[in-house]
Amino acid sequence: MAIWCTAPEKLWGNGTWLVTEFVLVGFSNLPHLRTTLFTLFLLTYLVTLSGNVTIITIIHVDRTLHTPMYRFLAVLSLSETCYTLVTIPNMLAHLLMESQAISIPACRAQMFFFLGLGCSHCFLLTLMGYDRYVAICHPLRYSMIMRPTVCLCLGALVCCSGFSVASIETCMIFSSPFCHGARVEHFFCDIAPVLKLSCTQGALKALGIFFLSVLVVLISFLLILLSYTFIVATIVKMPLATGCHKAFSIYAAHLTVVIVHFGCAAIIYLHPDSGASPEWDHLVAMFYTVVTPLLNPVVYTLRNKEVRVALRRILAHGCGGLQ
């Protein structure tokens, strides 16, 4: 699964000079807010990082959480951690430095990992929806269907599928040189602003990437919606005495993350050319890359009783060991 597609970097065709590095415009038009933005993004990043690491640690340490649902949640937290590492540290560095330059290989790598983790995130949320569907609609067969080896294979399939899509899209964008300027109207190397600088077949590439994005975002969302339709239909038929209605809190947490993630992804990627202002694109992308990863630890810890109980148990054990 190669991502390094060759592209000329000096001269092309009729002697036109080509771009050898990009300049991320980012927040350069807001110099008076650099310190404020840096502080805000840094605090959000640290809270996101610590929250996701806490979830991973709780699920790893507490044996009562060694179930497919919580293992998938740990993988989701790990994915969110890596997701923020791809964009936020570089954005923080650019807020501190005068130069916002980024080399083409670095831009290519950032886009590949950003898209790969984003697509894997979509597939992982779909897998988590399927896990809940099996648990509620086929409880007697759950342990047989969601065996550890099956979960491991499904997790590997999610990662391979996500990064395969990212490899295709990245190669489509970087397979030809860039000669329409070096200014990327964004704070990281995203598809649309980089694609605008391509020398050839920009519209054709945008259309191909659009259809790939539709396949990833729309199909994943529809599969999740289908899973929850069956889940709700099953729960409604159950008597109140079973206590299954309490499960809605877990599903509400998952649906909250699903709606925010897929809503932002649809706004950004499910159109060939939005025609929106760069400021609007920056705002949506900022929410998508900075705020959305913060929702996972907040939603899954505050709304999940088992995770809260496990956290209190670990803290009590740790405090007891110190005494």
N, C-alpha and C positions, 0 to 999 in steps of 0.2 A: 504494500500500500504506500506508494511513493507520493510525496507531496512536492518534491523539488522539480518543478517544470522549468525547463530552460527558457530564458527570454533574453534577447539582445539588450545590451546596456549602453552602447556608445552611438553607433550610427545605424540608420535604418533606411533602406530603399534609396530615396533620392537625396540622401545626405542630411536628412533632418536630425537634429540633435535630440537624443533620447534622455529621459529622466533616469538617473542612477540612484537617487534617494528622494524620499517624500518629506514634506513639511506638514505636520499635523497642526491645523489651525487651532483646534480645540477651543480654549477659552482666552485666546490672545486678544479678543476684542473686549475683554473685561479685566484689564490689568488691575483696576482698583479693588477687585474682588478675589484676587489670587490667594491672599492669605486666608480669607474666610473660607473659600472653596477648599483649599488644602486642608484646613483644620476639620471642616465638615466631612470631607471624603475620608480622611485618615481615621477619624473617630468611628464612622460607619463601617469602614473596612476592618478595624480592630474588633468591633462588636460582632460583625459577621463572622470573622475568623474564629474568635473565641467561642461564639455560640455553636458553630458547626463542629469545632473540635470537641466541645463539651458533649454534643450529641453522639459523636463517634465513640468517645471514651465511655460514656454511660452504657451504650449498647454493647461495647466490647467487654466491659467489666461485669455487668449484671447478667447472669445466666438466664434469668427469667425473660429477658428480651432477645434471646437467641432464637428468634422465629423468622420466617421469610419476610414478614411485613417490616420488622425492625431492621433486619439486615439490608433490605432495599432502602430503608430510610437512612442508614449509615452510608450506603453508597451514594445516595442523593446528596447528603451533607458533604461527602468527599468531593463529589462533582462540583458542588457550589463553591467549595474552597478553592479548587483548581480554577474554576471559572473566574473568580475575582482576581486570582493571581495573574491571569493573562492580561488584564486591562488596567486594573486600578494602580498597581505600583508604578507602571509606566506613566500613567496619567498624573500621579502625584509628583513624579520626577520632573515632568514637563511643566508643572505648575511652579516648581522651584527654580528651574533653569530658564535662561533666555532662549536657548535653542530648542526647537521642537522637531528637529530632524530625526528621521528614522530610515534606516537603509531598506532597500527593497527586500533582501532576504529576511530581515527582522519583521518587516510588515507582513510578508508572506507567512512566516511562522505564526505570528500573532493571529492572523485571520484564520489559519488552519485550526489552531487549537480553540479559538473562540467558537468557530462554527462546529467543530467536532464535539466540544463539550455541550454546546447548545442543542445540537441534534440528539446527542445521547441523553440529554435531560428530557427532551420530548418523549423519546422511546422509553426511558426509565419511568416517567410518570404514567405512561400507558401500561407498562408492566405492573406497576403498583396497583393500578385500577383493576387489572386482570387478577392479581393476587387477592384483592378484596372480593371480587366477584366469585372466585372459587370458594373462599372462606364462608361466604354467606349463602350462596346458592347451592353449593355442593359440599357441605361441611363434613360429611362422612367420607368423602374421597379426597379431602384437602391434603392430608398427610401423605397420601400416595401420589397425588398430582404434583404438589410443590415439594418434592424431595430435595435434599441439599444438592445433589448432583444436577438436578433439573434447574434449580435456582442459579447454580454456578454457570451452567450453559446459557441460560437466558440472559444473565448479566453480561457474559462475554459477547453474546450476540448483540446486545444493546450497544456496547462500546464499539464493536467492529462496524456495525451498521452506521452509527453516528459519524465515526471518523472516515468511513468510506464515502459518505455523502459530502463531508467536508473536503476530502481529497479531490473529488470531482469538481466541486465548485471552485476551490482554490486554483486548480490547474486551468480551469476555463478562464479565470481572470488573469492569471500570470503567464499564460502561454504566448501572449503577444506583448510587444514593448509598450511603453507609455510615452506619449509625446504631447499631450494636451495639458501641459503644466505640471507642477510638482506639489501644488497645494491641495491637501486632502481636507475637505471641509468637515472635519470630525475630530474627536479627541482620541480615536483609535482607528485601526485599519478595518473598517467595515466594508461590506460588499459595494453598496451603491456609490459612495464617494470615491472609492478607488477605481471602480469600473468606468467612471466618467472620464478618467485620464487615459484610458486605453486608446491605442492608435487605430485599431481595426475592429469591426464587427461588434461594437458595443451594444447595439440594440438586440442583435441575435443572442449574444451571451446573456444579456439581461433577461430575455425571454426564457432561455433554457434554465437559468438559475431560479426564475420565478416558478416554473413548473416543478422543479425539484423542491422548492420551499413549500409549495402547495401539497405535494405528496407527504412531506415530513410533518408539517404543522396540521393540516386539515385532516389527514387520515388518522394521525395520532389522537387528535381531539375527538373525532367521531368515534373511535374505538373506546376511548375513556367514557364518552357520553353513553355509548351502548352498554358498557359494563355497569354504569351507575343506574341506568334505566332498569336493568334486571335486578340490581341490588335493592333499589327502592321498591320495586314490585314484590320482591320476596319479603322484605321487612314489613311492608304494609299488611301482608297476609298472616304474619306471626302474631300470636297473642302477646299482650303486654307483659304477662308473667315471665316470658322468656328473657326479658331484659335486653333484647336485641335493639330496642329503640335507642338505648344509650350509645350504641355504636355510631349513631349519626354524628356525634361529636368528632370522632376520628375521621369520618368521611367528609365532614364539613371542612376540617383542616386540610385534607388532601384537595378538595375541590377549590378551596381558596387559593392554594398555590397553583393549581391547574389554570384557573380563570385568569390570574394575574400573568402567569408565564405565557400562556397561549394568546392572551389578549394583546400583550406587548409585541410578541412575535408576529402576530397577524398584522398589526399596524405598521411594523417596520418592513416586513419581507413579503407580504402577500399583495404586492402590486408591482407591475413592471416599472412604473415611474410615478411617484406620489405627487410631485410638483409642490410639495410642502416646503416651507422655509427651512433653512439650515437650523435655525433656533428651535423650531418644533421638533425636528429630527434629533437634535442634541438632547432635548428634554425627555423624549420618549426613551432614547438610548440610555440616558443617565438613569432613568427609573429602572430600566431593564437590566443594566449591568451593576448598579450600585444598590438600589432599594430592594429589588426582588430577591437577591440572595440573602438579605437580612430577614425576609419574611419567614423563611424555612425554620430557623431555630426558634423564632418567636412563636409561630403558629404551632409547631409540633411539640414544643415544651409546655407552653401555657395551656393548650387545649387538650393535652394528652395526659391523663391521670397516671398511667403506668410509667411514663418517662419521668414525671414529677416525683412519684414515689421512689423510683430507682435512684434519682438524684439525691433525694433526702437520705436514703439508705446509705449511699456511698459517702455523703458528707458526714453522716453520723458515725460511720465506721472509721472514716479518716480522723475525725475529731477525737474519737475514743482511743485510737492508736497513738495520738499525740500526748494523751494524758498519762 
